Each structure stands twice: as C-alpha cells, then as structure tokens.
Amino acid sequence: MHGTAETPVPTRSRASPSARGPVLAVLHQEMSTPGRIGHHLAAHGWRLDVRRPALGDPLPDTLAGHAGAIIFGGPMSANDETDFIRREIDWLAVPLKEQKPFLGICLGAQMLARHLGARVAYHPEGMAEVGYYPIRATEAGRALSPRWPDHVYQWHREGAELPHGAELLAHGDIFEVQAFRYGPAAYGIQFHAEVTHAMMCRWTVRGHARMELPGARTRADHFRDRPVYDPAVRAWLADFLGRWLEPQQTPARDP
C-alpha cells in the first residue's frame, strides 16, 4: 500500500470550465437575461447554453454534457398548469438523479420545491417582497459560505415550504424559506442576486404594479437601498457560484 490510511482531505475539482461543458440557463421570457450570473460565469470561462422552454426550446434528456443547470425566475407561478411549467418541474428529475449542480432562483426555486413535494403559495396575509429585505443565514448556510448578505433583492408574492429532506440555508421575516439545499448539489434561492442595475430599471418600470402590493417597497426605496446592500450581495454571489460549480471532492485512496 502506498501512503497512509489517513482520512483524505477534500479538494476542489480542477477540470477547466471549457472541459466540463456549458452551464444550462433556463429563462422564461424573450428578453430575459442571466444578468450578473451570466457575466460572472463568462468572466470565469464558463459557457452558457440558454434555453427558453416557454418559447419552444427543448430541455436536454441528460446533463452529461453540461457542468450544471440554472432555472431563473419569471412572472408566472410554479402552480400554473401551463405545459412548459409542468415540463420544467418534471425535468428537475434529471439534475437530481445525476447529482449535477442545479440552482433554482425565485420561480426556479419554487419549481424545485414543487418537484420535491412541497407547497408553493401566496402569503397568508397577502404580503409581497418587492425590493430589499433582511435575511439570516442558518448554521448550515454559514458552513456553506461565510459571506451571506443581510439584505437581498426580492421580487415575489409566493413562497415555498421547505421540502422534506432539504436543509434550510437562510430564512426571512415575511417568507421563511429564502435558501435551501437538497442532496449534494441542488440549491434553491428565493431572492435575486443576479439582478443588475439595468435589470432593476426595467423591472421597476414594467412591473410597477407590483410595488403597490402590501409589503412592497417603493421604487425610490429600490434605488436608495441598492448601493447600501448590493456590494455584499455581489460578494456572496461570487463566493456561492464558485462553491456551487466546484463542489468539494474527496480523492480516492491509494490502492
């Protein structure tokens, strides 16, 4: 036997992004973009395979040729009976079975929750989160990343229960479940760390009615709060994406 029988030290995968295939990015509207996440991944050598099932794009039968997958948000509901919504929820069996890195954002997180049997519903008092709101990382969340922001950008009026078997990573005051992990590589986050300044401008103009919902912040609040809270969100996102796409791997023992 070579070496010793000591417990192996976890190391990160060293395969280059180009060697691991593109990241599948599922968007829900013609003009939607991956925002800051797309910028970050491109800057670090990752390619994106952008698909829009709502416009007829198919989803792959396997992620063997992809490094991971992200389902972004959208104005629709995970409870809709629309064909593409049902197909996306059912398709989540693929990354879960193959244990490929998966990230669901807002609608995408709620789709993951639905796939795992959890309920997605409106707030019992009709409250919405539209703007910046506080969140708190759990012990499990802090173990994953030490850089959680204390306020994040939200744009939703439905929330998900924590799926059975999932681990809560961050919670909030209005909607309890803000981030969770299921299995070794699937994550759901309720908030929008991917939002750029340009995206915020578009959302607050086209979706101005959302800012009239109970609990929503005013448009002025959105832009007043962004320079206060966004630097921490940006730092957390960069840290999280690195950990998400480069999971800890334990090397095999010497024979």
N, C-alpha and C positions, 0 to 999 in steps of 0.2 A: 504494500500500500504506500502510495506517495503522500507526503504531508501528514497532517494530524486529523483527529476526529473532532476538532473544534467546530462549534456552530458556525456555519458560513455567514459572512457579513453581506447584507443586501447591497446590491449595486444597481445603478440605473442602466437600462438598455442603451447600447451605444450605436445601434444602427442609425444611419443618417436618415433625415426625413425623406429624401428622394428615394431611398431604398425601401421605405416602408409603405409607399403608396400614398395617395391623396387622402385628405380628410373629407368625408361626405358632409355637405352642408345643405340641409333641407330648409327651404324658405317657403313662405306661404302667399306672397303677393308678387306681382310682376316687377314692381320697383323696389322690393325689399333687398337689403344687402346684409352681409355678415358683420358689417360695422367694424368696431375695434378688434373683434376676434379675428376677422379676416385679415386686417392689417398686421396684427401680431403674428399670426401663423405664417403669412407670406414673408414677413421680415426674418423669420427663423427658418426659412427654407421649405415650409410645408406647402404643398399644392392643394387646391380646393376643387372638389367635384360638386358643383352646385346643381341641385335638382329642385324643381317646383312641382310636386305631385298635384297641387291644385290646378296647374295648367297642363297636366297630362304627362309629366315626366315619370318614368318608372323608378322604383326603388330596387336596388340590387338584391339578388337572391342570397348572396353571401357577402361578407365584408373581408373575405380572404385577400382581396386586392386593395383594401383600404386600411389606413392607420387607425381610423376611428370614425365616429359619426356625431353630428350635432343636429338636433331639431330645434329651430329657433321659434320665436313667438309669432303671434298673428292676432287679428281681431276676432277670429272665430273661437268657438268653445270646444273643449275636449269632449263635451257631451253631445255635440252635433251629430246627426245621423248622416251627414254628408259622406259620400263614398270615399273621398281622399282622406278624410279624418279617420274613418274606420280602418282604411288600409294602413295608414301610418301607425295607428295604435297596434294593430295586429303585427305589423312588420317589426316592432320592437323585440319580438321573439328572436330575431336574427342576432343583434349585438349581444343580447343577454345569453343566448345559447353559446355563442362563440367567444364570450367574455372579451369582446373588443371594447376599447374605450368609447363610452357613449355619454353625451351631455345633452340634457333637455333644458331649454330656457323658457320660462314662463309657460306658454302653451305646451312646449315640448316637455317640460317637467310634469305638467298635468296629464299629458298623454302617457308618460311613463307610469305615473300613479294609477291611471285608469287601467293600463295593461296589467299592473300588479294587483288589481282588485280593490284599490282604494277609491273613495268617493271624491268627486270634484263638485263644488257647489258655491253658490253665492254666499257672502257673509250673512249670518242670521239677522243682522240689523241693517242690511243694505249698504254697508260701508265699502269703500273702494280705497285702493292705494294707487295714487297717481301723483308722482313726484318723489321726493326723497323722504325715507322713513328709517327709523332705527332698527337694527337687527343685533342679535347677540349670538356669538358662536358658542356651541356646546363644547364640552371637553373633547369629544371626538372630532369636532370641527377644528379646534385648535391643534390637535395632534396632526391633522392633515396639513394645515397651513397656519403659521403664526401671524399672518398679516391680514386678518379679516377686517374690513372697514366697519365703522359703527353706524353708518348710514348708507343706504343704497337706493338706486333709482328704480322706481316701480311704475307699472302701467297695467293694472288688472283689477277686476272686481270679483273674480272667482279664485278659490284656493283649493288646495288638495289636502286630504288627510295623509298622515304618514302611512305608507304601505306596510303591510305585515312583513316583518323580516328586514325592513330598511332601518338605517341608522340616521337619526336627526343630527345635522351638522350646524344648523343655525335656525333661530326662531325669532319671531317678531311679536308685536303687541296686537295688531289687528288680525293678521293672518299668521297663525302659529308656525306652520311649516314653511320655512324660507329656503332651506337647502337640505338635501338628504343624499345618502349613498345606498345603493343596493348591490350586493355582491362585491366583487373586487374592482369593478371598473365602470359602473353605471352611476351617473350623478344627475340630480335634478335641482335646478336653482330657480326660484320664483322671480328673482329680480333681473334687471337688465344692465349687467356690467359692460355689455358690448356697445352701448349707446354712445355715439359721438355727438359733438355739438351740433353738427348739421342734421343728424337724425332727430335730436331733440327739437330743433326748429321746425322740422316737418311734422313731427308727431303733435306738437302743441298747436299747430295751425289746423291740420287736417282732422285731428281728434279733439278739437276744442271743447266739444260737448262732454267729454269725459271729465274735464276739470270742473264740471258743475255737479258731479256726483257727491254724495255725502262722504266726507273724509278726505276728498281730493284737495291737493294744493293748487294755488292759483298759478297762472303762467309765470307771473313775476317771481313767485317762490322758486319755480324750477330753475330759472337762470340765476337767481340770487344764491341758491344753495349749491349749484354745480361747482364753482371754484372752491367752495369750502370742503365739499365731500368727495369730489371726483378724483383728486390725486391718490387718495387711499384706495378707492375702487380700482383705479388703473394698476396700482402696485399689486393689489390682491389678485387681479385677473391674470397678470403676467406670471405670478407665482403659481397660481392654480393650474393654468394651462400647461405649464412645464411639468407639474406633478401628474396631471391627468394623462398626458400623452407619453410620459416617460415613467411608467409605474415602476416601483421597486421590484427588482427581480432577484431571486436567490439563485446563485450559480450552483450547478451540480457539484457534488463532492467528487474528489479524485477517486478513480477506481482502485 
